[in-house]
Amino acid sequence: MRIAMWSGPRNLSTAMMYSFAARGDCAVWDEPFYAAYLAATGIAHPMADQVIAAGQTDPAQVAAACLGPIPQEQSLFYQKHMTLHMIPGFDRGFLRGLTNVFLIRHPARVIASYAQKREAPTLADIGFVQQAELFDQVAQMTGTAPLVADAAAIRANPRESLQNLCARLGIPFTEAMLSWPAGPKPYDGAWAPHWYNAVHASTGFGDPEPPLPDLDPAFRPLLDQALPYYEKLLPYA
């Protein structure tokens, strides 16, 4: 099975990748389209040159690899995808060959976390519009709404949430998914030194999330823009 987990940044996505990698039967791929996205857009991201140099910049080749043989002869292939990387012009037909899941998080939390790592985030940077668009496309392709996982629910009760997700995926849950060793991982993307400080210090999912952060008033318009897209997917979680 090839599981494509679609989220925006700062969305528990790396912890989820570590969780699936800890199973022992699952290969993982960290943000397959990141290099192609940067090469195509020229957007100035932290460590952009290193990301492009380390990755595949042809989106067609990335898509083919997403559907290709599962690395290390594992039975599962977990692909951590960023919704913002799927820019117009990247063919999305490969989605039909994947089991697509959408990982959501309240935009106030995403904005607060993202702003600590990169100044002045925009709506395009945080991926909510693209996530809703991809959700609709997958639903259209398959004739049914794809799975949605809620980061807040996972943080509140990791075992129960992962048991439910695995059941919906049709794969066994294993206790190994609840913890991982601290520090960098061999499958981390080239951008890990900038973005993964907190998750590298972790050995499992954190405590339940606190109340929503008080955002800087400058970010309120961005929150108002993102919220409807989050609320569109929330009932499916």
Secondary structure, DSSP 8 states (H G I E B T S, - for coil): -EEEEEE-SSSSHHHHHHHHHTTSSEEEEE-TTHHHHHHHH----TTHHHHHHHS---HHHHHHHHHS--GGG-SEEEEEEEGGG--TTS--GGGGGSEEEEEE--HHHHHHHHTTTSSS--HHHH-HHHHHHHHHHHHHHHSS--EEEEHHHHHH-HHHHHHHHHHHHT----GGGGB--SS--TT--TTHHHH-HHHHT-SB--S---S-----GGGHHHHHHHHHHHHHHGGG-
